[in-house]
Amino acid sequence: MGSLTDKVTGKAKEVAGDLTGDSETRREGIDEERKGEKKDELERSEERADQKADEVADLERKTA
């Protein structure tokens, strides 16, 4: 699942848990939302790492 899907599904479970009084479903929803947020963080980190790798490659070409 993508991060947006995790966040939306998580929010839906959280709300359903609130409405039904089911704390387990609510907790699952919160956890799923967090998973989506962590996926976003990972994606941003990977993009930064790729940018840095490109910068290093450019510098190596210039100094070779």
Backbone as JSON Lines, residues from 0, in Angstrom:
{"i":0,"aa":"M","n":[0.83,-1.18,0.0],"ca":[0.0,0.0,0.0],"c":[0.87,1.24,0.0]}
{"i":1,"aa":"G","n":[0.38,2.28,-0.62],"ca":[1.1,3.54,-0.61],"c":[0.86,4.3,0.68]}
{"i":2,"aa":"S","n":[1.65,5.32,0.89],"ca":[1.54,6.07,2.14],"c":[0.19,6.75,2.26]}
{"i":3,"aa":"L","n":[-0.33,7.29,1.16],"ca":[-1.64,7.95,1.23],"c":[-2.73,6.94,1.57]}
{"i":4,"aa":"T","n":[-2.67,5.77,0.97],"ca":[-3.65,4.73,1.25],"c":[-3.59,4.33,2.72]}
{"i":5,"aa":"D","n":[-2.38,4.18,3.25],"ca":[-2.22,3.83,4.66],"c":[-2.84,4.91,5.55]}
{"i":6,"aa":"K","n":[-2.59,6.17,5.22],"ca":[-3.11,7.25,6.03],"c":[-4.64,7.31,6.0]}
{"i":7,"aa":"V","n":[-5.21,7.18,4.81],"ca":[-6.67,7.25,4.68],"c":[-7.33,6.05,5.35]}
{"i":8,"aa":"T","n":[-6.81,4.86,5.1],"ca":[-7.36,3.66,5.72],"c":[-7.22,3.73,7.23]}
{"i":9,"aa":"G","n":[-6.08,4.21,7.68],"ca":[-5.84,4.34,9.11],"c":[-6.83,5.3,9.76]}
{"i":10,"aa":"K","n":[-7.06,6.44,9.1],"ca":[-8.0,7.42,9.64],"c":[-9.41,6.83,9.69]}
{"i":11,"aa":"A","n":[-9.79,6.1,8.65],"ca":[-11.11,5.47,8.63],"c":[-11.26,4.48,9.78]}
{"i":12,"aa":"K","n":[-10.23,3.68,10.02],"ca":[-10.28,2.72,11.12],"c":[-10.35,3.43,12.46]}
{"i":13,"aa":"E","n":[-9.59,4.51,12.57],"ca":[-9.59,5.27,13.82],"c":[-10.98,5.81,14.12]}
{"i":14,"aa":"V","n":[-11.6,6.4,13.11],"ca":[-12.95,6.96,13.26],"c":[-13.95,5.84,13.56]}
{"i":15,"aa":"A","n":[-13.85,4.73,12.83],"ca":[-14.76,3.6,13.07],"c":[-14.6,3.1,14.51]}
{"i":16,"aa":"G","n":[-13.39,3.02,14.97],"ca":[-13.15,2.6,16.34],"c":[-13.76,3.56,17.35]}
{"i":17,"aa":"D","n":[-13.64,4.86,17.06],"ca":[-14.24,5.87,17.94],"c":[-15.76,5.72,17.96]}
{"i":18,"aa":"L","n":[-16.35,5.54,16.79],"ca":[-17.82,5.46,16.7],"c":[-18.38,4.21,17.36]}
{"i":19,"aa":"T","n":[-17.64,3.11,17.25],"ca":[-18.14,1.85,17.81],"c":[-17.62,1.58,19.21]}
{"i":20,"aa":"G","n":[-16.69,2.41,19.66],"ca":[-16.11,2.17,20.98],"c":[-15.1,1.04,20.99]}
{"i":21,"aa":"D","n":[-14.62,0.66,19.82],"ca":[-13.66,-0.44,19.69],"c":[-12.24,0.12,19.74]}
{"i":22,"aa":"S","n":[-11.63,0.03,20.9],"ca":[-10.3,0.62,21.07],"c":[-9.23,-0.08,20.23]}
{"i":23,"aa":"E","n":[-9.41,-1.36,19.96],"ca":[-8.43,-2.09,19.15],"c":[-8.43,-1.58,17.71]}
{"i":24,"aa":"T","n":[-9.62,-1.38,17.15],"ca":[-9.72,-0.86,15.78],"c":[-9.16,0.55,15.72]}
{"i":25,"aa":"R","n":[-9.46,1.35,16.74],"ca":[-8.94,2.72,16.79],"c":[-7.41,2.69,16.82]}
{"i":26,"aa":"R","n":[-6.85,1.83,17.63],"ca":[-5.39,1.71,17.75],"c":[-4.77,1.24,16.43]}
{"i":27,"aa":"E","n":[-5.41,0.28,15.77],"ca":[-4.93,-0.18,14.47],"c":[-4.9,0.98,13.47]}
{"i":28,"aa":"G","n":[-5.93,1.8,13.52],"ca":[-6.0,2.95,12.62],"c":[-4.86,3.93,12.86]}
{"i":29,"aa":"I","n":[-4.6,4.22,14.13],"ca":[-3.52,5.13,14.47],"c":[-2.18,4.56,13.99]}
{"i":30,"aa":"D","n":[-1.98,3.28,14.22],"ca":[-0.74,2.63,13.78],"c":[-0.59,2.69,12.26]}
{"i":31,"aa":"E","n":[-1.69,2.48,11.55],"ca":[-1.64,2.5,10.1],"c":[-1.32,3.91,9.58]}
{"i":32,"aa":"E","n":[-1.89,4.92,10.22],"ca":[-1.56,6.3,9.85],"c":[-0.08,6.57,10.05]}
{"i":33,"aa":"R","n":[0.45,6.12,11.16],"ca":[1.88,6.3,11.45],"c":[2.74,5.61,10.39]}
{"i":34,"aa":"K","n":[2.3,4.42,9.97],"ca":[3.04,3.7,8.94],"c":[3.1,4.54,7.66]}
{"i":35,"aa":"G","n":[1.99,5.16,7.29],"ca":[1.98,6.03,6.11],"c":[2.92,7.2,6.26]}
{"i":36,"aa":"E","n":[2.95,7.79,7.46],"ca":[3.85,8.91,7.7],"c":[5.32,8.47,7.61]}
{"i":37,"aa":"K","n":[5.62,7.3,8.13],"ca":[6.99,6.78,8.06],"c":[7.4,6.49,6.61]}
{"i":38,"aa":"K","n":[6.46,6.01,5.81],"ca":[6.76,5.78,4.39],"c":[7.1,7.09,3.7]}
{"i":39,"aa":"D","n":[6.35,8.16,4.06],"ca":[6.65,9.48,3.5],"c":[8.05,9.93,3.9]}
{"i":40,"aa":"E","n":[8.39,9.75,5.17],"ca":[9.73,10.13,5.65],"c":[10.81,9.37,4.9]}
{"i":41,"aa":"L","n":[10.59,8.08,4.72],"ca":[11.57,7.26,4.01],"c":[11.74,7.75,2.57]}
{"i":42,"aa":"E","n":[10.65,8.05,1.92],"ca":[10.72,8.53,0.54],"c":[11.5,9.85,0.47]}
{"i":43,"aa":"R","n":[11.25,10.76,1.4],"ca":[11.99,12.03,1.41],"c":[13.48,11.78,1.65]}
{"i":44,"aa":"S","n":[13.8,10.88,2.55],"ca":[15.21,10.56,2.83],"c":[15.89,9.96,1.61]}
{"i":45,"aa":"E","n":[15.19,9.07,0.93],"ca":[15.76,8.47,-0.27],"c":[16.0,9.52,-1.35]}
{"i":46,"aa":"E","n":[15.08,10.47,-1.48],"ca":[15.25,11.54,-2.47],"c":[16.47,12.39,-2.12]}
{"i":47,"aa":"R","n":[16.64,12.72,-0.83],"ca":[17.81,13.5,-0.41],"c":[19.09,12.73,-0.68]}
{"i":48,"aa":"A","n":[19.09,11.44,-0.42],"ca":[20.28,10.61,-0.66],"c":[20.61,10.58,-2.15]}
{"i":49,"aa":"D","n":[19.59,10.46,-2.98],"ca":[19.81,10.46,-4.43],"c":[20.4,11.8,-4.89]}
{"i":50,"aa":"Q","n":[19.89,12.9,-4.32],"ca":[20.41,14.22,-4.69],"c":[21.89,14.35,-4.29]}
{"i":51,"aa":"K","n":[22.21,13.88,-3.1],"ca":[23.6,13.94,-2.65],"c":[24.5,13.07,-3.53]}
{"i":52,"aa":"A","n":[24.02,11.9,-3.92],"ca":[24.8,11.02,-4.8],"c":[25.04,11.7,-6.14]}
{"i":53,"aa":"D","n":[24.04,12.41,-6.65],"ca":[24.21,13.15,-7.9],"c":[25.24,14.26,-7.75]}
{"i":54,"aa":"E","n":[25.21,14.96,-6.6],"ca":[26.17,16.02,-6.34],"c":[27.6,15.46,-6.31]}
{"i":55,"aa":"V","n":[27.77,14.34,-5.65],"ca":[29.1,13.7,-5.57],"c":[29.56,13.29,-6.97]}
{"i":56,"aa":"A","n":[28.67,12.69,-7.74],"ca":[29.03,12.26,-9.09],"c":[29.44,13.47,-9.95]}
{"i":57,"aa":"D","n":[28.72,14.58,-9.81],"ca":[29.07,15.8,-10.57],"c":[30.45,16.3,-10.17]}
{"i":58,"aa":"L","n":[30.72,16.32,-8.86],"ca":[32.03,16.78,-8.39],"c":[33.14,15.86,-8.85]}
{"i":59,"aa":"E","n":[32.89,14.57,-8.86],"ca":[33.91,13.63,-9.33],"c":[34.21,13.84,-10.81]}
{"i":60,"aa":"R","n":[33.19,14.1,-11.61],"ca":[33.41,14.36,-13.04],"c":[34.22,15.64,-13.24]}
{"i":61,"aa":"K","n":[33.94,16.64,-12.42],"ca":[34.63,17.93,-12.56],"c":[36.08,17.84,-12.12]}
{"i":62,"aa":"T","n":[36.38,16.97,-11.19],"ca":[37.74,16.91,-10.66],"c":[38.57,15.77,-11.28]}
{"i":63,"aa":"A","n":[37.97,15.01,-12.14],"ca":[38.69,13.88,-12.74],"c":[39.58,14.31,-13.86]}
